[in-house]
């Protein structure tokens, strides 16, 4: 079965493909030249549904979207749904990671607790849309470490590990990431 991955973020695509266990033929919104919708909702779940419905409506195919981000406890949960926007139009995540570090310095906080959230939405054309959410908690480290993954991976160490997501093998991240946990909930919901 073919599934539209309603994302324009190339970092997410291999993770989505791996988490679907190779069971679907994936075509991305970018490959279908679908325009990116404005993320106007105020929650991860709202934005995930908006992106999945948008892609399903335009493609006429079942579409899956991920809306995700990093939340820092000492920053009252920021950047959260604004995680991509902190990197600016040039999608400069070195800049976004520095911004997180600078904000923590500005408030003089040594609390490095943070978590990633992934809301996963699947929309059927002219049909329902379901959404589930996964989280992984951990702590931040500066300067960034590792070149794997994408986005904020080089500054995030998941609980119980010594390596950042940027240093881990992709399979290790996929075994317990926020995205993996959202996928696990989705699979459980389909089977139960
Ligand atoms: P699409 O909306 O096209 O999927 P996007 O990058 O704009 O792409 P989001 O709005 O969901 O996606 O923004 C999520 C941002 O949060 C993303 O750009 C990353 O910087 C960050 N992020 C999400 N999941 C991450 C992960 O697993 N590792 C590192 N950073 C992540």
py3Dmol code that shows the C-alpha trace and the ligand (Angstrom):
import py3Dmol

protein = """\
ATOM      1  CA  UNK A   1       0.000   0.000   0.000  1.00  0.00           C
ATOM      2  CA  UNK A   2       1.163   3.526  -0.772  1.00  0.00           C
ATOM      3  CA  UNK A   3       1.294   6.162   1.955  1.00  0.00           C
ATOM      4  CA  UNK A   4       1.986   9.870   1.575  1.00  0.00           C
ATOM      5  CA  UNK A   5       4.491  11.098   4.161  1.00  0.00           C
ATOM      6  CA  UNK A   6       3.169  14.621   4.636  1.00  0.00           C
ATOM      7  CA  UNK A   7       6.541  16.150   5.450  1.00  0.00           C
ATOM      8  CA  UNK A   8       9.085  18.390   3.778  1.00  0.00           C
ATOM      9  CA  UNK A   9      11.722  17.565   6.412  1.00  0.00           C
ATOM     10  CA  UNK A  10      14.231  15.086   4.901  1.00  0.00           C
ATOM     11  CA  UNK A  11      15.426  14.164   8.416  1.00  0.00           C
ATOM     12  CA  UNK A  12      12.061  12.644   9.301  1.00  0.00           C
ATOM     13  CA  UNK A  13      11.659  10.453   6.200  1.00  0.00           C
ATOM     14  CA  UNK A  14      14.166   7.650   6.987  1.00  0.00           C
ATOM     15  CA  UNK A  15      12.816   7.455  10.549  1.00  0.00           C
ATOM     16  CA  UNK A  16       9.212   7.203   9.324  1.00  0.00           C
ATOM     17  CA  UNK A  17      10.236   4.549   6.758  1.00  0.00           C
ATOM     18  CA  UNK A  18      12.101   2.507   9.405  1.00  0.00           C
ATOM     19  CA  UNK A  19       9.232   2.772  11.895  1.00  0.00           C
ATOM     20  CA  UNK A  20       6.771   1.505   9.271  1.00  0.00           C
ATOM     21  CA  UNK A  21       8.953  -1.653   9.011  1.00  0.00           C
ATOM     22  CA  UNK A  22       9.100  -1.385   5.215  1.00  0.00           C
ATOM     23  CA  UNK A  23       5.410  -2.305   5.024  1.00  0.00           C
ATOM     24  CA  UNK A  24       4.387   0.698   2.920  1.00  0.00           C
ATOM     25  CA  UNK A  25       5.585   2.355  -0.234  1.00  0.00           C
ATOM     26  CA  UNK A  26       6.289   5.894   0.923  1.00  0.00           C
ATOM     27  CA  UNK A  27       6.006   8.931  -1.271  1.00  0.00           C
ATOM     28  CA  UNK A  28       6.742  12.308   0.309  1.00  0.00           C
ATOM     29  CA  UNK A  29       4.772  15.537   0.032  1.00  0.00           C
ATOM     30  CA  UNK A  30       7.906  17.063  -1.492  1.00  0.00           C
ATOM     31  CA  UNK A  31       8.040  14.383  -4.225  1.00  0.00           C
ATOM     32  CA  UNK A  32       4.362  15.067  -5.021  1.00  0.00           C
ATOM     33  CA  UNK A  33       5.073  18.823  -5.107  1.00  0.00           C
ATOM     34  CA  UNK A  34       2.390  19.434  -2.485  1.00  0.00           C
ATOM     35  CA  UNK A  35       2.620  22.937  -1.004  1.00  0.00           C
ATOM     36  CA  UNK A  36       3.513  23.207   2.685  1.00  0.00           C
ATOM     37  CA  UNK A  37       0.521  24.365   4.746  1.00  0.00           C
ATOM     38  CA  UNK A  38       0.956  27.068   7.388  1.00  0.00           C
ATOM     39  CA  UNK A  39       1.106  25.436  10.818  1.00  0.00           C
ATOM     40  CA  UNK A  40      -1.563  27.606  12.417  1.00  0.00           C
ATOM     41  CA  UNK A  41      -2.685  25.304  15.223  1.00  0.00           C
ATOM     42  CA  UNK A  42      -1.521  25.689  18.830  1.00  0.00           C
ATOM     43  CA  UNK A  43      -0.715  22.051  19.660  1.00  0.00           C
ATOM     44  CA  UNK A  44       1.434  19.280  18.170  1.00  0.00           C
ATOM     45  CA  UNK A  45      -1.693  17.189  17.593  1.00  0.00           C
ATOM     46  CA  UNK A  46      -3.524  20.063  15.907  1.00  0.00           C
ATOM     47  CA  UNK A  47      -0.651  20.765  13.535  1.00  0.00           C
ATOM     48  CA  UNK A  48      -0.148  17.060  12.757  1.00  0.00           C
ATOM     49  CA  UNK A  49      -3.839  16.727  11.804  1.00  0.00           C
ATOM     50  CA  UNK A  50      -3.704  19.927   9.757  1.00  0.00           C
ATOM     51  CA  UNK A  51      -0.709  18.612   7.754  1.00  0.00           C
ATOM     52  CA  UNK A  52      -2.138  15.094   7.284  1.00  0.00           C
ATOM     53  CA  UNK A  53      -5.564  16.369   6.178  1.00  0.00           C
ATOM     54  CA  UNK A  54      -3.995  18.902   3.818  1.00  0.00           C
ATOM     55  CA  UNK A  55      -1.882  16.189   2.121  1.00  0.00           C
ATOM     56  CA  UNK A  56      -4.797  13.712   1.968  1.00  0.00           C
ATOM     57  CA  UNK A  57      -7.080  16.321   0.405  1.00  0.00           C
ATOM     58  CA  UNK A  58      -4.535  17.371  -2.240  1.00  0.00           C
ATOM     59  CA  UNK A  59      -3.169  13.903  -3.064  1.00  0.00           C
ATOM     60  CA  UNK A  60      -6.361  11.848  -2.679  1.00  0.00           C
ATOM     61  CA  UNK A  61      -4.238   9.288  -0.792  1.00  0.00           C
ATOM     62  CA  UNK A  62      -3.869   8.164   2.818  1.00  0.00           C
ATOM     63  CA  UNK A  63      -1.411  10.585   4.387  1.00  0.00           C
ATOM     64  CA  UNK A  64       0.690  10.502   7.524  1.00  0.00           C
ATOM     65  CA  UNK A  65       2.107  13.624   9.192  1.00  0.00           C
ATOM     66  CA  UNK A  66       4.430  14.120  12.141  1.00  0.00           C
ATOM     67  CA  UNK A  67       4.463  17.325  14.156  1.00  0.00           C
ATOM     68  CA  UNK A  68       7.209  17.315  16.693  1.00  0.00           C
ATOM     69  CA  UNK A  69       9.572  19.402  18.724  1.00  0.00           C
ATOM     70  CA  UNK A  70      11.811  19.904  21.703  1.00  0.00           C
ATOM     71  CA  UNK A  71      10.537  21.248  25.031  1.00  0.00           C
ATOM     72  CA  UNK A  72      12.910  22.579  27.690  1.00  0.00           C
ATOM     73  CA  UNK A  73      11.596  22.498  31.241  1.00  0.00           C
ATOM     74  CA  UNK A  74      13.485  25.598  32.454  1.00  0.00           C
ATOM     75  CA  UNK A  75      12.200  27.549  29.418  1.00  0.00           C
ATOM     76  CA  UNK A  76       8.579  26.816  30.317  1.00  0.00           C
ATOM     77  CA  UNK A  77       8.459  24.178  27.586  1.00  0.00           C
ATOM     78  CA  UNK A  78       9.873  26.308  24.719  1.00  0.00           C
ATOM     79  CA  UNK A  79      10.566  25.976  21.828  1.00  0.00           C
ATOM     80  CA  UNK A  80       7.810  23.289  21.627  1.00  0.00           C
ATOM     81  CA  UNK A  81       5.648  23.751  18.502  1.00  0.00           C
ATOM     82  CA  UNK A  82       8.028  26.537  17.445  1.00  0.00           C
ATOM     83  CA  UNK A  83      11.059  24.202  17.284  1.00  0.00           C
ATOM     84  CA  UNK A  84      11.390  24.436  13.501  1.00  0.00           C
ATOM     85  CA  UNK A  85      10.794  28.204  13.580  1.00  0.00           C
ATOM     86  CA  UNK A  86      13.685  28.776  16.030  1.00  0.00           C
ATOM     87  CA  UNK A  87      16.001  27.678  13.195  1.00  0.00           C
ATOM     88  CA  UNK A  88      14.817  30.540  10.975  1.00  0.00           C
ATOM     89  CA  UNK A  89      14.072  30.462   7.242  1.00  0.00           C
ATOM     90  CA  UNK A  90      17.516  28.977   6.456  1.00  0.00           C
ATOM     91  CA  UNK A  91      16.721  26.033   8.786  1.00  0.00           C
ATOM     92  CA  UNK A  92      19.943  26.608  10.701  1.00  0.00           C
ATOM     93  CA  UNK A  93      19.805  24.178  13.633  1.00  0.00           C
ATOM     94  CA  UNK A  94      23.295  25.116  14.855  1.00  0.00           C
ATOM     95  CA  UNK A  95      21.725  28.528  15.444  1.00  0.00           C
ATOM     96  CA  UNK A  96      18.599  27.032  17.044  1.00  0.00           C
ATOM     97  CA  UNK A  97      20.697  24.904  19.441  1.00  0.00           C
ATOM     98  CA  UNK A  98      22.792  27.978  20.390  1.00  0.00           C
ATOM     99  CA  UNK A  99      19.556  29.856  21.013  1.00  0.00           C
ATOM    100  CA  UNK A 100      18.449  27.179  23.497  1.00  0.00           C
ATOM    101  CA  UNK A 101      21.829  27.409  25.277  1.00  0.00           C
ATOM    102  CA  UNK A 102      21.727  31.236  25.317  1.00  0.00           C
ATOM    103  CA  UNK A 103      18.192  31.338  26.725  1.00  0.00           C
ATOM    104  CA  UNK A 104      19.271  29.008  29.545  1.00  0.00           C
ATOM    105  CA  UNK A 105      22.314  31.204  30.227  1.00  0.00           C
ATOM    106  CA  UNK A 106      20.165  34.368  30.207  1.00  0.00           C
ATOM    107  CA  UNK A 107      17.966  33.020  32.989  1.00  0.00           C
ATOM    108  CA  UNK A 108      20.950  31.489  34.802  1.00  0.00           C
ATOM    109  CA  UNK A 109      19.397  28.016  34.862  1.00  0.00           C
ATOM    110  CA  UNK A 110      21.449  24.864  35.267  1.00  0.00           C
ATOM    111  CA  UNK A 111      18.356  22.681  34.878  1.00  0.00           C
ATOM    112  CA  UNK A 112      18.922  20.752  31.638  1.00  0.00           C
ATOM    113  CA  UNK A 113      15.763  18.596  31.657  1.00  0.00           C
ATOM    114  CA  UNK A 114      13.979  18.444  28.295  1.00  0.00           C
ATOM    115  CA  UNK A 115      11.781  16.203  26.213  1.00  0.00           C
ATOM    116  CA  UNK A 116      10.809  15.581  22.608  1.00  0.00           C
ATOM    117  CA  UNK A 117       7.184  15.160  21.522  1.00  0.00           C
ATOM    118  CA  UNK A 118       5.914  13.625  18.292  1.00  0.00           C
ATOM    119  CA  UNK A 119       2.267  13.816  17.276  1.00  0.00           C
ATOM    120  CA  UNK A 120       1.502  11.440  14.451  1.00  0.00           C
ATOM    121  CA  UNK A 121      -1.646  11.942  12.392  1.00  0.00           C
ATOM    122  CA  UNK A 122      -3.046   9.676   9.682  1.00  0.00           C
ATOM    123  CA  UNK A 123      -5.766  11.092   7.436  1.00  0.00           C
ATOM    124  CA  UNK A 124      -7.887   9.336   4.850  1.00  0.00           C
ATOM    125  CA  UNK A 125      -9.141  11.426   1.908  1.00  0.00           C
ATOM    126  CA  UNK A 126     -12.742  12.449   2.686  1.00  0.00           C
ATOM    127  CA  UNK A 127     -12.483  10.264   5.767  1.00  0.00           C
ATOM    128  CA  UNK A 128     -11.338  10.261   9.373  1.00  0.00           C
ATOM    129  CA  UNK A 129      -8.092  11.492  10.844  1.00  0.00           C
ATOM    130  CA  UNK A 130      -6.506   9.852  13.874  1.00  0.00           C
ATOM    131  CA  UNK A 131      -3.743  11.297  16.004  1.00  0.00           C
ATOM    132  CA  UNK A 132      -1.467   9.809  18.694  1.00  0.00           C
ATOM    133  CA  UNK A 133       1.432  11.276  20.654  1.00  0.00           C
ATOM    134  CA  UNK A 134       4.760   9.973  21.953  1.00  0.00           C
ATOM    135  CA  UNK A 135       7.363  11.566  24.223  1.00  0.00           C
ATOM    136  CA  UNK A 136      10.934  10.851  25.260  1.00  0.00           C
ATOM    137  CA  UNK A 137      12.506  12.591  28.241  1.00  0.00           C
ATOM    138  CA  UNK A 138      16.163  13.355  28.828  1.00  0.00           C
ATOM    139  CA  UNK A 139      18.589  16.205  29.301  1.00  0.00           C
ATOM    140  CA  UNK A 140      20.432  18.710  27.195  1.00  0.00           C
ATOM    141  CA  UNK A 141      24.178  18.946  26.725  1.00  0.00           C
ATOM    142  CA  UNK A 142      26.285  21.746  25.231  1.00  0.00           C
ATOM    143  CA  UNK A 143      28.191  21.990  22.927  1.00  0.00           C
ATOM    144  CA  UNK A 144      26.320  19.769  20.422  1.00  0.00           C
ATOM    145  CA  UNK A 145      27.693  16.227  19.982  1.00  0.00           C
ATOM    146  CA  UNK A 146      27.381  13.927  16.959  1.00  0.00           C
ATOM    147  CA  UNK A 147      26.432  14.293  13.344  1.00  0.00           C
ATOM    148  CA  UNK A 148      23.635  11.741  13.024  1.00  0.00           C
ATOM    149  CA  UNK A 149      19.920  12.466  12.994  1.00  0.00           C
ATOM    150  CA  UNK A 150      18.636  15.980  12.446  1.00  0.00           C
ATOM    151  CA  UNK A 151      17.402  19.111  14.175  1.00  0.00           C
ATOM    152  CA  UNK A 152      18.178  19.212  17.911  1.00  0.00           C
ATOM    153  CA  UNK A 153      19.534  15.618  18.076  1.00  0.00           C
ATOM    154  CA  UNK A 154      23.151  16.669  18.930  1.00  0.00           C
ATOM    155  CA  UNK A 155      22.128  18.360  22.225  1.00  0.00           C
ATOM    156  CA  UNK A 156      19.657  15.744  23.543  1.00  0.00           C
ATOM    157  CA  UNK A 157      20.660  12.764  25.713  1.00  0.00           C
ATOM    158  CA  UNK A 158      17.699  10.436  26.369  1.00  0.00           C
ATOM    159  CA  UNK A 159      17.202   9.197  29.948  1.00  0.00           C
ATOM    160  CA  UNK A 160      19.317   6.115  30.716  1.00  0.00           C
ATOM    161  CA  UNK A 161      21.892   6.790  27.952  1.00  0.00           C
ATOM    162  CA  UNK A 162      25.253   8.602  27.700  1.00  0.00           C
ATOM    163  CA  UNK A 163      25.122   9.446  24.017  1.00  0.00           C
ATOM    164  CA  UNK A 164      23.145  12.195  22.332  1.00  0.00           C
ATOM    165  CA  UNK A 165      20.646  11.258  19.622  1.00  0.00           C
ATOM    166  CA  UNK A 166      23.232  12.804  17.264  1.00  0.00           C
ATOM    167  CA  UNK A 167      25.821  10.213  18.352  1.00  0.00           C
ATOM    168  CA  UNK A 168      23.552   7.144  18.440  1.00  0.00           C
ATOM    169  CA  UNK A 169      23.062   4.609  15.681  1.00  0.00           C
ATOM    170  CA  UNK A 170      19.775   5.410  13.911  1.00  0.00           C
ATOM    171  CA  UNK A 171      18.364   2.032  15.009  1.00  0.00           C
ATOM    172  CA  UNK A 172      19.041   2.899  18.677  1.00  0.00           C
ATOM    173  CA  UNK A 173      17.138   6.196  18.345  1.00  0.00           C
ATOM    174  CA  UNK A 174      14.319   4.434  16.489  1.00  0.00           C
ATOM    175  CA  UNK A 175      14.010   1.914  19.331  1.00  0.00           C
ATOM    176  CA  UNK A 176      12.849   4.527  21.874  1.00  0.00           C
ATOM    177  CA  UNK A 177      12.399   7.964  20.349  1.00  0.00           C
ATOM    178  CA  UNK A 178       9.293  10.117  20.734  1.00  0.00           C
ATOM    179  CA  UNK A 179       8.462   9.189  17.137  1.00  0.00           C
ATOM    180  CA  UNK A 180       8.907   5.456  17.839  1.00  0.00           C
ATOM    181  CA  UNK A 181       6.597   5.742  20.849  1.00  0.00           C
ATOM    182  CA  UNK A 182       3.933   7.499  18.787  1.00  0.00           C
ATOM    183  CA  UNK A 183       4.212   4.804  16.094  1.00  0.00           C
ATOM    184  CA  UNK A 184       3.920   2.065  18.732  1.00  0.00           C
ATOM    185  CA  UNK A 185       0.688   3.633  20.017  1.00  0.00           C
ATOM    186  CA  UNK A 186      -0.662   3.880  16.504  1.00  0.00           C
ATOM    187  CA  UNK A 187       0.102   0.231  15.740  1.00  0.00           C
ATOM    188  CA  UNK A 188      -1.452  -0.854  19.056  1.00  0.00           C
ATOM    189  CA  UNK A 189      -4.580   1.178  18.283  1.00  0.00           C
ATOM    190  CA  UNK A 190      -4.947  -0.491  14.879  1.00  0.00           C
ATOM    191  CA  UNK A 191      -4.569  -4.002  16.251  1.00  0.00           C
ATOM    192  CA  UNK A 192      -6.472  -3.693  19.587  1.00  0.00           C
TER     193      UNK A 192
END
"""
ligand_1 = """\
31
LIG
P 7.323 19.134 8.299
O 6.324 20.022 9.006
O 7.352 19.336 6.833
O 7.210 17.701 8.697
P 9.198 20.531 9.994
O 10.688 20.425 10.179
O 8.622 21.910 9.811
O 8.807 19.586 8.785
P 7.827 20.317 12.488
O 6.971 21.494 12.234
O 7.206 19.108 13.117
O 8.505 19.787 11.174
O 9.054 20.816 13.338
C 9.711 19.949 14.174
C 11.102 20.438 14.478
O 11.455 19.909 15.763
C 12.074 19.855 13.479
O 12.361 20.765 12.456
C 13.287 19.550 14.356
O 14.088 20.665 14.442
C 12.698 19.299 15.730
N 12.596 17.847 15.910
C 11.485 17.068 15.817
N 11.795 15.784 15.967
C 13.120 15.738 16.155
C 14.035 14.689 16.333
O 13.655 13.425 16.307
N 15.312 15.014 16.494
C 15.725 16.284 16.491
N 14.941 17.339 16.295
C 13.634 17.062 16.127
"""
view = py3Dmol.view(width=600, height=400)
view.addModel(protein, "pdb")
view.setStyle({"model": 0}, {"cartoon": {"style": "trace"}})
view.addModel(ligand_1, "xyz")
view.setStyle({"model": 1}, {"stick": {}})
view.zoomTo()
view.show()
